[in-house]
Amino acid sequence: MTSDVQELRSAPERTPRPAAWPALRALVLRLHFYAGVLIAPFLLVAAATGLLYAASFQIEKILYTHELNAPAGRDMLPLTQQIAAARAVHPQGTIGAVRPAAEPGTTTRVLLDVPDLPESTRLAVFVDPHTGQVRGAMESYGSSGALPVRAWISTFHRHLHLGEPGRLYSELAAGWLWVVALGGVVLWLSHRRRSFRPDRRARGLRRTLSWHGSVGLWITVGLLFLSATGLTWSNYAGANVDKIQTALGWTTPALSSGGGDHSGHTGHGGGTATDADADRIVAAAHGAGLSGPLEIVWPAGPGAAFTVKEMDREWPQRNDQVAVDPATGQVTGELRFADFPLAAKLIRWGIDGHMGVLFGLANQILLMALATGLISLIVWGYRMWWLRRPTRGFAAPPAGGTWRAVPPAVLVSVGAVAIAVGVFIPLLGISLLAFLVVDVVLGRVRAGR
């Protein structure tokens, strides 16, 4: 027995092989570090411009209160008279659409297609529905009807007024946002934190880390939502999203009547649309159950139908559409939002939520809170980087080489997922590959020293 004990004592100790999770955690930490240092500036710009965009709805109401509002009166003029008043002051261009006053105290918006305006932009003429007075005119952008200040801020958020090349910044930010957010959650939970609240007793680096981690957890779901919906508008990842939607039948259905597809204004009626048809068209839409706010879209050519759309983007949404034959005033096609496939509804809600219109002011306040939280996370992240720095220079990234301890099967699986994600979100894949190259080069340089 004694000899057995002595033999065990004299036998060389076997070093246990590191578990897969610590090695994977080290990889996540290293990726989170590089993304935080190198991608954070893009996220910071996206968050700051997004914060400004969320506030732009209220800024718009304040700046353009004269054009958007009119003294409330008892009776409204026929829509045809309101259109005639707008055309008398602004005879240029052709009518593209009209948005009648949705409630007392607001103006009717006559949208004119005028040459030389930017793409998706119309001249909006604001008419007092009670007196016919034209209270102003300005450019209106997109389906949301953004006026100049909100349109400028929206473009600034989308591509910094740099055109299509500028959209690369927003796509890079949206592509990395979910990676950074989920990586932070994994790192925080791996410490087995018992509280989601910041530790106010901590000081220095630990205090900053506590706030960074806690606030990150609180807003993770919102950041994932912004990342997913933001990618749908991107150039390269957005194209892949469109392919998936088409393949799975998730596209938004188009308004159609028995004689043609009216989403493109190709109707089957025999009449020719005129401004005098407007009141009859609105009456037909009301008879089909549509209610304000409405948009009446003028036909593109003779024989085509009017399209009337509900424009209520707040919850519960009213987005029904009807096609109306200008010759007979009869509804020839209907598209009810309640009949949309669930996926199409989710896409609609996601887009409206990202744009800040789904729940009105509450939606905008939530977006501002998310943007403020993301800005705070970035500032805290850079502060931690600064506090960890040596006497000279900047803080080094977490130790490398830990990937060697990851079991091959796990490493191959992680690599396959990374490649698939990189192909689907190309800018994420390219930048991740760039990180790996930089990391290898810096490692070789340090080893040479």
LINTASUL-V412415 format. One line per field, one symbol per residue. psi: psi as a letter, one per 20 degrees, with the letter a starting at -180 (. if undefined). A space follows every 50 residues. Layout:
psi: ???
//
This chain:
psi: ghhgghghhiqpppoqpqrhghghhhggggghgghhghhhhghggggghh ghghihghgghghkhghhqqpqrgqqqqhhhgghgghhhmiqaqphrpnq phrpirrqooopopqjqrqjproppppoihijpojrqrqppahikprggh hghghghgkkkjahhiihghhgghhighggghghgggghiilqiqjqqoi iqqchhgghggggghgghjgghhhghgghhhhirgghhhhghgggghjkj qpqqpqahjroihjknairirpprhiighhggghghhjjqrrqqpopqqi rpirqqppppkoirpqqokqqqppphhijqpiqqophhiqqgghghgghg ghghikigkchgghgghhggggggggggghghgggghiqahqbrpqrqpr iihhipqggggggghgggggghghnghggghghhggggggghghghhh.
//
